[in-house]
Amino acid sequence: MAPAAPKPETLAAFEAAKGFMPVGEGLALYEAAVAAGALGLPLLEVGTYCGRSTILLADAAREAGTTAITVDHHRGSEEQQPGWDYHDPEVVDPEVGLMDTLPTFRRTLHKAGLEEHVIAVVGRSPQVAKVWGGKVGLVFIDGGHTDEHATNDYEGWAPHLADGGLLVIHDVFPDPVDEWTGQAPYRIYLRALASGAFTEVSAADSLRVLRRTGPGI
């Protein structure tokens, strides 16, 4: 059976959106989201940025009759601040002098025609996770790349992942040369596997997909 693929217009919107995820990893994320959608539970993303990957989760949620939830404070992660390689001055709010990706994200969803399939939560991941009440079918971790942030995202959201749900981790780079881009995600990926609670399903470049097959984190 061919892997699930987004509609051409969805893929075009993904490619047009501001962001960093390559198409190959996006297709793998979409396939995981469709599989997780079969549980009938929300699909949750940590790290919205400008909504590039949210488009794919929203399309998968629409197909499954569920909702995509995306969590971000919209002030940018460490590597997106001024002076860093991933900084984009176009998303700086001139009035307050800080990054604000929320307006760009909203335009991205509007252009893709997917606003009604997404709930955007504006806040810091650990705070939102503490007050989150239900189970989710997918947790996609694509937030900050420090150990503190990656660990908080994992410890905050993995407990909310339903049995059989999928944990997807982006920017998993095993090579220590990638300390600032993927070592923290790599470490939580290793932790998830070592916990005995997760079994790896697939890998596509820096994207890892794991299924919850036992209790714990």
GROMACS elastic network, one bead per residue, 0.5 to 0.9 nm:
[ bonds ]
;  ai    aj funct       b0    kb
    1     4     6  0.88810   500
    2     5     6  0.84992   500
    3    27     6  0.89275   500
    3    28     6  0.87723   500
    3    31     6  0.64371   500
    4    27     6  0.82812   500
    4    28     6  0.89254   500
    4    30     6  0.72869   500
    4    31     6  0.51596   500
    4    32     6  0.86594   500
    4    34     6  0.69898   500
    4    35     6  0.85353   500
    5     8     6  0.86645   500
    5    11     6  0.87211   500
    5    27     6  0.66592   500
    5    28     6  0.88923   500
    5    30     6  0.68697   500
    5    31     6  0.66479   500
    5    34     6  0.88953   500
    6     9     6  0.80776   500
    6    10     6  0.59828   500
    6    11     6  0.60668   500
    6    27     6  0.76496   500
    6    30     6  0.69752   500
    6    31     6  0.85111   500
    6    56     6  0.71583   500
    6    59     6  0.71129   500
    6    60     6  0.76853   500
    7    10     6  0.51285   500
    7    11     6  0.62988   500
    7    12     6  0.86162   500
    7    59     6  0.82783   500
    8    11     6  0.51272   500
    8    12     6  0.60873   500
    8    13     6  0.85996   500
    9    13     6  0.61529   500
    9    14     6  0.85945   500
    9   112     6  0.78293   500
   10    13     6  0.50684   500
   10    14     6  0.61880   500
   10    15     6  0.86761   500
   10    55     6  0.70382   500
   10    56     6  0.71072   500
   10    59     6  0.72036   500
   10   112     6  0.67015   500
   11    15     6  0.61879   500
   11    16     6  0.85816   500
   11    23     6  0.84064   500
   11    26     6  0.88273   500
   11    27     6  0.86762   500
   11    55     6  0.84705   500
   11    56     6  0.77426   500
   12    15     6  0.51446   500
   12    16     6  0.61537   500
   12    17     6  0.86568   500
   12   112     6  0.88677   500
   13    16     6  0.50775   500
   13    17     6  0.61218   500
   13    52     6  0.80473   500
   13    55     6  0.74588   500
   13   108     6  0.79107   500
   13   109     6  0.88388   500
   13   111     6  0.75074   500
   13   112     6  0.57158   500
   14    17     6  0.53044   500
   14    18     6  0.84309   500
   14    19     6  0.89100   500
   14    23     6  0.82564   500
   14    26     6  0.83243   500
   14    51     6  0.84342   500
   14    52     6  0.53362   500
   14    53     6  0.69403   500
   14    54     6  0.85932   500
   14    55     6  0.61988   500
   14    56     6  0.71642   500
   14   108     6  0.88131   500
   14   112     6  0.82911   500
   15    18     6  0.81364   500
   15    19     6  0.88110   500
   15    22     6  0.84281   500
   15    23     6  0.72314   500
   15    52     6  0.76576   500
   16    19     6  0.89689   500
   16    52     6  0.82249   500
   16   108     6  0.88480   500
   17    50     6  0.73548   500
   17    51     6  0.71700   500
   17    52     6  0.52141   500
   17    53     6  0.88536   500
   17    55     6  0.88933   500
   17   105     6  0.88620   500
   17   108     6  0.63533   500
   18    49     6  0.85446   500
   18    50     6  0.59856   500
   18    51     6  0.75594   500
   18    52     6  0.62362   500
   18   104     6  0.83319   500
   18   105     6  0.87413   500
   18   108     6  0.82550   500
   19    22     6  0.89035   500
   19    49     6  0.72728   500
   19    50     6  0.64155   500
   19    51     6  0.75249   500
   19    52     6  0.56222   500
   19    53     6  0.81008   500
   20    52     6  0.79302   500
   21    24     6  0.83713   500
   21    25     6  0.65546   500
   21    26     6  0.64062   500
   21    52     6  0.74990   500
   21    53     6  0.71675   500
   21   170     6  0.88351   500
   22    25     6  0.55538   500
   22    26     6  0.62131   500
   22    27     6  0.88433   500
   23    27     6  0.61603   500
   23    28     6  0.86607   500
   24    27     6  0.52713   500
   24    28     6  0.64687   500
   24    29     6  0.87568   500
   24   204     6  0.71874   500
   24   205     6  0.79664   500
   25    28     6  0.50216   500
   25    29     6  0.61387   500
   25    30     6  0.85960   500
   25   170     6  0.86487   500
   25   203     6  0.89419   500
   25   204     6  0.58246   500
   25   205     6  0.67457   500
   25   206     6  0.74716   500
   25   207     6  0.61695   500
   26    30     6  0.61413   500
   26    31     6  0.86220   500
   26    52     6  0.89924   500
   26    53     6  0.67930   500
   26    56     6  0.73253   500
   26   207     6  0.88974   500
   27    30     6  0.50299   500
   27    31     6  0.62110   500
   27    32     6  0.86713   500
   27    56     6  0.82582   500
   28    31     6  0.51225   500
   28    32     6  0.62894   500
   28    33     6  0.86168   500
   28   202     6  0.85603   500
   28   203     6  0.81729   500
   28   204     6  0.65226   500
   28   207     6  0.77071   500
   28   209     6  0.86332   500
   29    32     6  0.51261   500
   29    33     6  0.61011   500
   29    34     6  0.86561   500
   29    53     6  0.81274   500
   29    56     6  0.75349   500
   29    57     6  0.78568   500
   29   140     6  0.85848   500
   29   168     6  0.76378   500
   29   204     6  0.89523   500
   29   207     6  0.77670   500
   29   209     6  0.82350   500
   30    34     6  0.61567   500
   30    35     6  0.86046   500
   30    53     6  0.87385   500
   30    56     6  0.56127   500
   30    57     6  0.64369   500
   30    59     6  0.83188   500
   30    60     6  0.66207   500
   31    34     6  0.52311   500
   31    35     6  0.63197   500
   31    36     6  0.86839   500
   31    60     6  0.83366   500
   32    35     6  0.51014   500
   32    36     6  0.60953   500
   32    37     6  0.84305   500
   32   138     6  0.82398   500
   32   166     6  0.72048   500
   32   168     6  0.79598   500
   32   209     6  0.72325   500
   33    36     6  0.50443   500
   33    37     6  0.58857   500
   33    38     6  0.88506   500
   33    43     6  0.70523   500
   33    56     6  0.80542   500
   33    57     6  0.61313   500
   33    60     6  0.58540   500
   33    61     6  0.75617   500
   33   137     6  0.85266   500
   33   138     6  0.68549   500
   33   166     6  0.81172   500
   34    38     6  0.68570   500
   34    57     6  0.82710   500
   34    59     6  0.88472   500
   34    60     6  0.51795   500
   34    61     6  0.74243   500
   34    63     6  0.77478   500
   34    64     6  0.71783   500
   35    38     6  0.56903   500
   35    39     6  0.80625   500
   35    60     6  0.88594   500
   35   165     6  0.88122   500
   35   166     6  0.83775   500
   36    39     6  0.58427   500
   36    40     6  0.79021   500
   36    41     6  0.79762   500
   36    42     6  0.89101   500
   36    43     6  0.75328   500
   36   137     6  0.53529   500
   36   138     6  0.58515   500
   36   164     6  0.81054   500
   36   165     6  0.58886   500
   36   166     6  0.61498   500
   37    40     6  0.54568   500
   37    41     6  0.64954   500
   37    42     6  0.74856   500
   37    43     6  0.71140   500
   37    60     6  0.69501   500
   37    61     6  0.63436   500
   37    63     6  0.81297   500
   37    64     6  0.53133   500
   37    65     6  0.80981   500
   37    66     6  0.71800   500
   37   137     6  0.65619   500
   37   138     6  0.78513   500
   37   165     6  0.89261   500
   38    41     6  0.79275   500
   38    64     6  0.64693   500
   38   137     6  0.83301   500
   39    42     6  0.86973   500
   39    64     6  0.87025   500
   39   136     6  0.87171   500
   39   137     6  0.60773   500
   39   162     6  0.86696   500
   39   164     6  0.81565   500
   39   165     6  0.75252   500
   40    61     6  0.88929   500
   40    64     6  0.67763   500
   40    65     6  0.72523   500
   40    66     6  0.61155   500
   40   136     6  0.87641   500
   40   137     6  0.72795   500
   41    61     6  0.89765   500
   41    64     6  0.89760   500
   41    66     6  0.62955   500
   41    67     6  0.76682   500
   41   135     6  0.70873   500
   41   136     6  0.52143   500
   41   138     6  0.80498   500
   41   162     6  0.85412   500
   42    61     6  0.74608   500
   42    66     6  0.57764   500
   42    67     6  0.50336   500
   42    68     6  0.56662   500
   42    69     6  0.67241   500
   42   135     6  0.77978   500
   42   136     6  0.50199   500
   42   137     6  0.58159   500
   42   138     6  0.71486   500
   43    57     6  0.68989   500
   43    58     6  0.83756   500
   43    60     6  0.87073   500
   43    61     6  0.69277   500
   43    66     6  0.78255   500
   43    67     6  0.63890   500
   43    69     6  0.60336   500
   43    70     6  0.83890   500
   43   136     6  0.60285   500
   43   137     6  0.56325   500
   43   139     6  0.65497   500
   43   140     6  0.80478   500
   44    57     6  0.83070   500
   44    67     6  0.85919   500
   44    68     6  0.58366   500
   44    70     6  0.57626   500
   44    71     6  0.77855   500
   44   136     6  0.67165   500
   44   137     6  0.77223   500
   44   138     6  0.57235   500
   44   140     6  0.61592   500
   44   141     6  0.86944   500
   44   157     6  0.89531   500
   45    48     6  0.69385   500
   45    53     6  0.87115   500
   45    54     6  0.74654   500
   45    57     6  0.81853   500
   45    68     6  0.75874   500
   45    69     6  0.61190   500
   45    71     6  0.61757   500
   45    72     6  0.87569   500
   45   138     6  0.79674   500
   45   139     6  0.58943   500
   45   141     6  0.62570   500
   45   142     6  0.72892   500
   45   143     6  0.88116   500
   46    69     6  0.86025   500
   46    70     6  0.59779   500
   46    72     6  0.64610   500
   46   125     6  0.68806   500
   46   139     6  0.75458   500
   46   140     6  0.60418   500
   46   141     6  0.50556   500
   46   142     6  0.55882   500
   46   143     6  0.56145   500
   46   153     6  0.73164   500
   46   157     6  0.88026   500
   47    51     6  0.89044   500
   47    70     6  0.70193   500
   47    71     6  0.59282   500
   47    72     6  0.51771   500
   47    73     6  0.83736   500
   47    74     6  0.84299   500
   47    77     6  0.87680   500
   47   125     6  0.84145   500
   47   140     6  0.84300   500
   47   141     6  0.69471   500
   47   142     6  0.50212   500
   47   144     6  0.75581   500
   48    51     6  0.54059   500
   48    52     6  0.78656   500
   48    53     6  0.75924   500
   48    54     6  0.67326   500
   48    70     6  0.58765   500
   48    71     6  0.61708   500
   48    72     6  0.54827   500
   48    73     6  0.86231   500
   48    74     6  0.75251   500
   48   101     6  0.86175   500
   48   102     6  0.87471   500
   48   105     6  0.77349   500
   48   120     6  0.84541   500
   48   142     6  0.79104   500
   48   143     6  0.77948   500
   49    52     6  0.77276   500
   49    53     6  0.89460   500
   49    72     6  0.71256   500
   49    73     6  0.88739   500
   49    74     6  0.63270   500
   49    75     6  0.86138   500
   49    76     6  0.70141   500
   49    77     6  0.88352   500
   49   101     6  0.59471   500
   49   102     6  0.76278   500
   49   104     6  0.86270   500
   49   105     6  0.69398   500
   49   143     6  0.86222   500
   50    53     6  0.85561   500
   50    54     6  0.84295   500
   50    74     6  0.84920   500
   50   101     6  0.56851   500
   50   102     6  0.69111   500
   50   103     6  0.82504   500
   50   104     6  0.56063   500
   50   106     6  0.78957   500
   50   107     6  0.87274   500
   50   108     6  0.69780   500
   51    55     6  0.62648   500
   51    70     6  0.87829   500
   51   101     6  0.89618   500
   51   102     6  0.89210   500
   51   104     6  0.79690   500
   51   106     6  0.78375   500
   51   107     6  0.89776   500
   51   108     6  0.62110   500
   51   109     6  0.69265   500
   52    55     6  0.57505   500
   52    56     6  0.76530   500
   52   105     6  0.81486   500
   52   108     6  0.75437   500
   52   109     6  0.87740   500
   53    56     6  0.54337   500
   53    57     6  0.66450   500
   53    58     6  0.87377   500
   54    57     6  0.50528   500
   54    58     6  0.59256   500
   54    59     6  0.84932   500
   54    68     6  0.76487   500
   54    69     6  0.85933   500
   54    70     6  0.71345   500
   54   105     6  0.89950   500
   54   109     6  0.81058   500
   54   118     6  0.81402   500
   55    58     6  0.51369   500
   55    59     6  0.62120   500
   55    60     6  0.87000   500
   55   108     6  0.80857   500
   55   109     6  0.67151   500
   55   112     6  0.71680   500
   55   114     6  0.71320   500
   55   118     6  0.89404   500
   56    59     6  0.51612   500
   56    60     6  0.62450   500
   56    61     6  0.85388   500
   57    60     6  0.51156   500
   57    61     6  0.60130   500
   57    62     6  0.85316   500
   57    67     6  0.85517   500
   57    68     6  0.59901   500
   57    69     6  0.86877   500
   57   118     6  0.86118   500
   58    62     6  0.60571   500
   58    63     6  0.86218   500
   58    66     6  0.88858   500
   58    67     6  0.68843   500
   58    68     6  0.53205   500
   58    69     6  0.85353   500
   58   109     6  0.89350   500
   58   114     6  0.63964   500
   58   115     6  0.82816   500
   58   116     6  0.88406   500
   58   117     6  0.56186   500
   58   118     6  0.60266   500
   59    62     6  0.50632   500
   59    63     6  0.63317   500
   59    64     6  0.87209   500
   59    68     6  0.86723   500
   59   114     6  0.71681   500
   59   117     6  0.77428   500
   60    63     6  0.51285   500
   60    64     6  0.62630   500
   60    65     6  0.86202   500
   60    66     6  0.84909   500
   60    67     6  0.87493   500
   60    68     6  0.83478   500
   61    64     6  0.50349   500
   61    65     6  0.59438   500
   61    67     6  0.50919   500
   61    68     6  0.58283   500
   61   117     6  0.68172   500
   61   118     6  0.84120   500
   62    65     6  0.51442   500
   62    66     6  0.61450   500
   62    67     6  0.68952   500
   62    68     6  0.84691   500
   62   114     6  0.83787   500
   62   117     6  0.61158   500
   63    66     6  0.77965   500
   64    67     6  0.84040   500
   65   117     6  0.88849   500
   66   117     6  0.76156   500
   67   116     6  0.86027   500
   67   117     6  0.53112   500
   67   118     6  0.57815   500
   67   119     6  0.72422   500
   68   117     6  0.62687   500
   68   119     6  0.63047   500
   68   120     6  0.84199   500
   69   117     6  0.87547   500
   69   118     6  0.57955   500
   69   120     6  0.59439   500
   69   121     6  0.71883   500
   70   118     6  0.73785   500
   70   119     6  0.64673   500
   70   120     6  0.50491   500
   70   121     6  0.60380   500
   70   122     6  0.84406   500
   71    74     6  0.88165   500
   71   119     6  0.87443   500
   71   120     6  0.62006   500
   71   122     6  0.60402   500
   71   123     6  0.66528   500
   71   124     6  0.74219   500
   71   125     6  0.64091   500
   71   128     6  0.78272   500
   72    75     6  0.81082   500
   72    76     6  0.85329   500
   72   102     6  0.88262   500
   72   120     6  0.79823   500
   72   121     6  0.65710   500
   72   122     6  0.53395   500
   72   123     6  0.55877   500
   72   124     6  0.61098   500
   72   125     6  0.66891   500
   72   143     6  0.79597   500
   73    76     6  0.74879   500
   73   100     6  0.85865   500
   73   101     6  0.88487   500
   73   102     6  0.85479   500
   73   121     6  0.81172   500
   73   122     6  0.50601   500
   73   124     6  0.52751   500
   73   125     6  0.78408   500
   74    77     6  0.84666   500
   74    99     6  0.70940   500
   74   100     6  0.53231   500
   74   101     6  0.50863   500
   74   102     6  0.57434   500
   74   122     6  0.70631   500
   74   123     6  0.79477   500
   74   124     6  0.89747   500
   75    80     6  0.89389   500
   75    81     6  0.87169   500
   75    92     6  0.87430   500
   75    98     6  0.66874   500
   75   100     6  0.51933   500
   75   101     6  0.67646   500
   75   102     6  0.86031   500
   76    79     6  0.79693   500
   76    80     6  0.56184   500
   76    81     6  0.66370   500
   76    87     6  0.86891   500
   76    98     6  0.87721   500
   76    99     6  0.60989   500
   76   100     6  0.73727   500
   76   101     6  0.74103   500
   76   144     6  0.84758   500
   77    80     6  0.54354   500
   77    81     6  0.68952   500
   77   143     6  0.71294   500
   77   144     6  0.52244   500
   77   145     6  0.76816   500
   78    81     6  0.57181   500
   78    84     6  0.81648   500
   78   144     6  0.67526   500
   78   145     6  0.75377   500
   78   146     6  0.80633   500
   79    82     6  0.84255   500
   79    83     6  0.86149   500
   79    84     6  0.54976   500
   79    85     6  0.68135   500
   79    86     6  0.57936   500
   79    87     6  0.69871   500
   79   144     6  0.82481   500
   79   145     6  0.80074   500
   79   180     6  0.78442   500
   79   181     6  0.82474   500
   80    83     6  0.82884   500
   80    84     6  0.60365   500
   80    85     6  0.71176   500
   80    88     6  0.70962   500
   80    99     6  0.86686   500
   81    84     6  0.58421   500
   81    85     6  0.85504   500
   81    86     6  0.74773   500
   81    87     6  0.53336   500
   81    88     6  0.81639   500
   81    98     6  0.87595   500
   81    99     6  0.77082   500
   82    85     6  0.84437   500
   82    86     6  0.85503   500
   82    87     6  0.56060   500
   82    88     6  0.79551   500
   82    89     6  0.77989   500
   83    86     6  0.85904   500
   83    87     6  0.69143   500
   84    87     6  0.55564   500
   85    88     6  0.86905   500
   87    90     6  0.89718   500
   87    91     6  0.87721   500
   88    91     6  0.60375   500
   88    92     6  0.75527   500
   88    99     6  0.87067   500
   89    92     6  0.53679   500
   89    93     6  0.88655   500
   89    99     6  0.80324   500
   90    93     6  0.83625   500
   90    99     6  0.87841   500
   91    98     6  0.85502   500
   91    99     6  0.56328   500
   91   100     6  0.57357   500
   91   101     6  0.55909   500
   91   102     6  0.87748   500
   91   103     6  0.85278   500
   91   104     6  0.74078   500
   92    95     6  0.87891   500
   92    96     6  0.84066   500
   92    97     6  0.63208   500
   92    98     6  0.54148   500
   92   100     6  0.56878   500
   92   101     6  0.76986   500
   93    96     6  0.57683   500
   93    97     6  0.54628   500
   93    98     6  0.55441   500
   93    99     6  0.57256   500
   93   100     6  0.57463   500
   93   101     6  0.86865   500
   94    97     6  0.50482   500
   94    98     6  0.74080   500
   94    99     6  0.87650   500
   95    98     6  0.82412   500
   96    99     6  0.85495   500
  100   103     6  0.71637   500
  100   104     6  0.82490   500
  101   104     6  0.54079   500
  101   105     6  0.61137   500
  101   106     6  0.87605   500
  102   106     6  0.62101   500
  102   107     6  0.87083   500
  102   122     6  0.84337   500
  103   106     6  0.51672   500
  103   107     6  0.63318   500
  103   108     6  0.86456   500
  104   107     6  0.51349   500
  104   108     6  0.61312   500
  104   109     6  0.88027   500
  105   109     6  0.63860   500
  105   110     6  0.86283   500
  106   109     6  0.53043   500
  106   110     6  0.61449   500
  106   111     6  0.86385   500
  106   115     6  0.78426   500
  107   110     6  0.50044   500
  107   111     6  0.60669   500
  107   112     6  0.85498   500
  108   111     6  0.53296   500
  108   112     6  0.63331   500
  108   113     6  0.87529   500
  108   114     6  0.89228   500
  109   112     6  0.50647   500
  109   113     6  0.61331   500
  109   114     6  0.53741   500
  109   115     6  0.53221   500
  109   118     6  0.84999   500
  110   113     6  0.50697   500
  110   114     6  0.63261   500
  110   115     6  0.57723   500
  111   114     6  0.78926   500
  111   115     6  0.88929   500
  112   115     6  0.79253   500
  113   116     6  0.80467   500
  114   117     6  0.55918   500
  114   118     6  0.70163   500
  115   118     6  0.56270   500
  115   119     6  0.81132   500
  116   119     6  0.78888   500
  121   124     6  0.89483   500
  121   128     6  0.80229   500
  122   125     6  0.89880   500
  122   128     6  0.87873   500
  123   126     6  0.87174   500
  123   127     6  0.71618   500
  123   128     6  0.65347   500
  124   127     6  0.55733   500
  124   128     6  0.63011   500
  124   129     6  0.86685   500
  125   128     6  0.52139   500
  125   129     6  0.60063   500
  125   130     6  0.86519   500
  125   143     6  0.86028   500
  125   149     6  0.85848   500
  125   152     6  0.76487   500
  125   153     6  0.63633   500
  125   156     6  0.75639   500
  125   157     6  0.85276   500
  126   129     6  0.50947   500
  126   130     6  0.62531   500
  126   149     6  0.86962   500
  126   152     6  0.60731   500
  126   153     6  0.65660   500
  126   155     6  0.85526   500
  126   156     6  0.57603   500
  126   157     6  0.83068   500
  127   130     6  0.53292   500
  127   131     6  0.68620   500
  127   132     6  0.88667   500
  127   156     6  0.86140   500
  128   131     6  0.54918   500
  128   132     6  0.60945   500
  128   156     6  0.85288   500
  129   132     6  0.50660   500
  129   133     6  0.84676   500
  129   153     6  0.82547   500
  129   156     6  0.52212   500
  129   157     6  0.59746   500
  129   160     6  0.83926   500
  130   133     6  0.83331   500
  130   156     6  0.68879   500
  130   157     6  0.87769   500
  132   135     6  0.86267   500
  132   157     6  0.88904   500
  132   160     6  0.81234   500
  133   160     6  0.81844   500
  134   160     6  0.67087   500
  134   161     6  0.89429   500
  135   159     6  0.84409   500
  135   161     6  0.56685   500
  135   162     6  0.55330   500
  136   139     6  0.71079   500
  136   160     6  0.60771   500
  136   161     6  0.51279   500
  136   162     6  0.58293   500
  136   165     6  0.73834   500
  137   160     6  0.86960   500
  137   161     6  0.60195   500
  137   162     6  0.57492   500
  137   163     6  0.82161   500
  137   164     6  0.77473   500
  137   166     6  0.64296   500
  137   167     6  0.86844   500
  138   161     6  0.65391   500
  138   162     6  0.80595   500
  138   165     6  0.55424   500
  138   167     6  0.58787   500
  138   168     6  0.74009   500
  139   154     6  0.89903   500
  139   157     6  0.69405   500
  139   158     6  0.71057   500
  139   160     6  0.84186   500
  139   161     6  0.66833   500
  139   165     6  0.80655   500
  139   166     6  0.64402   500
  139   168     6  0.60890   500
  139   169     6  0.83056   500
  140   166     6  0.82325   500
  140   167     6  0.60837   500
  140   169     6  0.58887   500
  140   170     6  0.75812   500
  141   144     6  0.89941   500
  141   150     6  0.77854   500
  141   153     6  0.67884   500
  141   154     6  0.74119   500
  141   157     6  0.87832   500
  141   167     6  0.77739   500
  141   168     6  0.62144   500
  141   170     6  0.62978   500
  141   185     6  0.83254   500
  142   145     6  0.82751   500
  142   150     6  0.84024   500
  142   153     6  0.88659   500
  142   168     6  0.86012   500
  142   169     6  0.65105   500
  142   170     6  0.53962   500
  142   171     6  0.74584   500
  142   185     6  0.84446   500
  143   149     6  0.72730   500
  143   150     6  0.69546   500
  143   153     6  0.76272   500
  143   170     6  0.86815   500
  144   147     6  0.83996   500
  144   148     6  0.83858   500
  144   149     6  0.52903   500
  144   150     6  0.61239   500
  144   153     6  0.86738   500
  144   184     6  0.89077   500
  144   185     6  0.89832   500
  145   148     6  0.82049   500
  145   149     6  0.64690   500
  145   150     6  0.60164   500
  145   171     6  0.84953   500
  145   179     6  0.87899   500
  145   180     6  0.66705   500
  145   181     6  0.62227   500
  145   182     6  0.66079   500
  145   183     6  0.77369   500
  145   184     6  0.58012   500
  145   185     6  0.66946   500
  146   149     6  0.53842   500
  146   150     6  0.60822   500
  146   151     6  0.83167   500
  146   179     6  0.88611   500
  146   180     6  0.73921   500
  146   181     6  0.86369   500
  146   182     6  0.88070   500
  146   183     6  0.82943   500
  146   184     6  0.57616   500
  146   185     6  0.83069   500
  147   150     6  0.52228   500
  147   151     6  0.57269   500
  147   152     6  0.82416   500
  147   183     6  0.82031   500
  147   185     6  0.77951   500
  147   187     6  0.80888   500
  147   188     6  0.84833   500
  148   151     6  0.53597   500
  148   152     6  0.60591   500
  148   153     6  0.86188   500
  148   184     6  0.84048   500
  149   152     6  0.50558   500
  149   153     6  0.60935   500
  149   154     6  0.85821   500
  149   184     6  0.85009   500
  150   153     6  0.51385   500
  150   154     6  0.62183   500
  150   155     6  0.86001   500
  150   184     6  0.60990   500
  150   185     6  0.60775   500
  150   187     6  0.86650   500
  150   188     6  0.69521   500
  151   154     6  0.50860   500
  151   155     6  0.59392   500
  151   156     6  0.81639   500
  151   184     6  0.78608   500
  151   185     6  0.83379   500
  151   187     6  0.86512   500
  151   188     6  0.65022   500
  152   155     6  0.51739   500
  152   156     6  0.56227   500
  152   157     6  0.82527   500
  153   156     6  0.51587   500
  153   157     6  0.59295   500
  153   158     6  0.79289   500
  154   157     6  0.55148   500
  154   158     6  0.54523   500
  154   159     6  0.84359   500
  154   188     6  0.69494   500
  154   192     6  0.86320   500
  154   217     6  0.81815   500
  155   158     6  0.58746   500
  155   159     6  0.70612   500
  155   217     6  0.71721   500
  156   159     6  0.68100   500
  156   160     6  0.79608   500
  157   160     6  0.53729   500
  157   161     6  0.69317   500
  158   161     6  0.53145   500
  158   162     6  0.88174   500
  158   167     6  0.74883   500
  158   216     6  0.83881   500
  158   217     6  0.64647   500
  159   162     6  0.80735   500
  159   215     6  0.86472   500
  159   216     6  0.70924   500
  159   217     6  0.67959   500
  161   164     6  0.82913   500
  161   165     6  0.58981   500
  161   166     6  0.74489   500
  161   167     6  0.76343   500
  161   212     6  0.74335   500
  162   165     6  0.51082   500
  162   166     6  0.83057   500
  162   212     6  0.72714   500
  163   166     6  0.87072   500
  163   211     6  0.82046   500
  163   212     6  0.55238   500
  163   213     6  0.64208   500
  163   214     6  0.72073   500
  163   215     6  0.80503   500
  164   211     6  0.58526   500
  164   212     6  0.50089   500
  164   213     6  0.60157   500
  164   214     6  0.85971   500
  165   210     6  0.84280   500
  165   211     6  0.56782   500
  165   212     6  0.55207   500
  165   213     6  0.83689   500
  166   198     6  0.87846   500
  166   201     6  0.87506   500
  166   209     6  0.65988   500
  166   210     6  0.55472   500
  166   212     6  0.62318   500
  167   198     6  0.81886   500
  167   208     6  0.81272   500
  167   209     6  0.58694   500
  167   210     6  0.50468   500
  167   211     6  0.60581   500
  167   212     6  0.72482   500
  168   207     6  0.70101   500
  168   208     6  0.56009   500
  168   210     6  0.62601   500
  168   211     6  0.86382   500
  169   172     6  0.68635   500
  169   185     6  0.67429   500
  169   186     6  0.83821   500
  169   188     6  0.84468   500
  169   189     6  0.69842   500
  169   206     6  0.82067   500
  169   207     6  0.58305   500
  169   208     6  0.52803   500
  169   209     6  0.66751   500
  169   210     6  0.84107   500
  170   182     6  0.82546   500
  170   185     6  0.69605   500
  170   186     6  0.88263   500
  170   206     6  0.59236   500
  170   208     6  0.65614   500
  170   209     6  0.89809   500
  171   181     6  0.67472   500
  171   183     6  0.82076   500
  171   184     6  0.88309   500
  171   185     6  0.62355   500
  171   186     6  0.75626   500
  171   205     6  0.85427   500
  171   207     6  0.62140   500
  171   208     6  0.85431   500
  172   181     6  0.83155   500
  172   182     6  0.50096   500
  172   183     6  0.66833   500
  172   184     6  0.78598   500
  172   185     6  0.51821   500
  172   187     6  0.82533   500
  172   188     6  0.89926   500
  172   189     6  0.74377   500
  172   205     6  0.82796   500
  172   207     6  0.63245   500
  172   208     6  0.71434   500
  173   176     6  0.78214   500
  173   177     6  0.88437   500
  173   178     6  0.64055   500
  173   179     6  0.83663   500
  173   181     6  0.75286   500
  173   183     6  0.57912   500
  173   184     6  0.86562   500
  173   185     6  0.75484   500
  173   186     6  0.58186   500
  173   205     6  0.87883   500
  173   206     6  0.61576   500
  174   177     6  0.86592   500
  174   178     6  0.76999   500
  174   182     6  0.73703   500
  174   183     6  0.63894   500
  174   186     6  0.60402   500
  174   187     6  0.85264   500
  175   178     6  0.58371   500
  175   179     6  0.78810   500
  175   182     6  0.83626   500
  175   183     6  0.74835   500
  176   179     6  0.54643   500
  176   182     6  0.85472   500
  176   183     6  0.66042   500
  177   180     6  0.82538   500
  177   181     6  0.89669   500
  177   183     6  0.85851   500
  178   181     6  0.52698   500
  178   182     6  0.55969   500
  178   183     6  0.61571   500
  179   182     6  0.59528   500
  179   184     6  0.74190   500
  180   183     6  0.68515   500
  180   184     6  0.80846   500
  181   184     6  0.79215   500
  181   185     6  0.84351   500
  182   185     6  0.54025   500
  182   186     6  0.60615   500
  182   187     6  0.86945   500
  182   206     6  0.83384   500
  183   187     6  0.61473   500
  183   188     6  0.88312   500
  184   187     6  0.50550   500
  184   188     6  0.64926   500
  184   189     6  0.86193   500
  185   188     6  0.52811   500
  185   189     6  0.61515   500
  185   190     6  0.86947   500
  186   190     6  0.62572   500
  186   191     6  0.86054   500
  187   190     6  0.50883   500
  187   191     6  0.61372   500
  187   192     6  0.86345   500
  188   192     6  0.60469   500
  188   193     6  0.86029   500
  189   192     6  0.51686   500
  189   193     6  0.64222   500
  189   194     6  0.86806   500
  189   208     6  0.77782   500
  189   210     6  0.87958   500
  190   193     6  0.52040   500
  190   194     6  0.60917   500
  190   195     6  0.85743   500
  191   194     6  0.50319   500
  191   195     6  0.60487   500
  191   217     6  0.80349   500
  192   195     6  0.52204   500
  192   196     6  0.72581   500
  192   197     6  0.68668   500
  192   198     6  0.59956   500
  192   199     6  0.84136   500
  192   210     6  0.83933   500
  192   217     6  0.63323   500
  193   196     6  0.59639   500
  193   197     6  0.70980   500
  193   198     6  0.55523   500
  193   199     6  0.64375   500
  193   200     6  0.74087   500
  193   210     6  0.82724   500
  194   197     6  0.79648   500
  194   198     6  0.81547   500
  195   198     6  0.70307   500
  195   215     6  0.89351   500
  195   216     6  0.70724   500
  195   217     6  0.58103   500
  196   199     6  0.75508   500
  196   213     6  0.79816   500
  196   214     6  0.67200   500
  196   215     6  0.80201   500
  196   216     6  0.78820   500
  196   217     6  0.80353   500
  197   211     6  0.82911   500
  197   212     6  0.57499   500
  197   213     6  0.55322   500
  197   215     6  0.53306   500
  197   216     6  0.56744   500
  197   217     6  0.61549   500
  198   210     6  0.58508   500
  198   211     6  0.53247   500
  198   213     6  0.53905   500
  198   214     6  0.65886   500
  198   215     6  0.86148   500
  198   216     6  0.89484   500
  198   217     6  0.82310   500
  199   209     6  0.86294   500
  199   210     6  0.52847   500
  199   211     6  0.52944   500
  199   212     6  0.66323   500
  199   213     6  0.64629   500
  199   214     6  0.89120   500
  200   203     6  0.80916   500
  200   208     6  0.74994   500
  200   209     6  0.60052   500
  200   211     6  0.63232   500
  201   208     6  0.78525   500
  201   209     6  0.54033   500
  201   210     6  0.51335   500
  201   211     6  0.64713   500
  202   207     6  0.83570   500
  202   208     6  0.61168   500
  202   209     6  0.52254   500
  202   210     6  0.71563   500
  203   206     6  0.72525   500
  203   207     6  0.56712   500
  203   209     6  0.62331   500
  204   207     6  0.51134   500
  204   208     6  0.66213   500
  204   209     6  0.85991   500
  205   208     6  0.80921   500
  212   215     6  0.77017   500
  214   217     6  0.89976   500
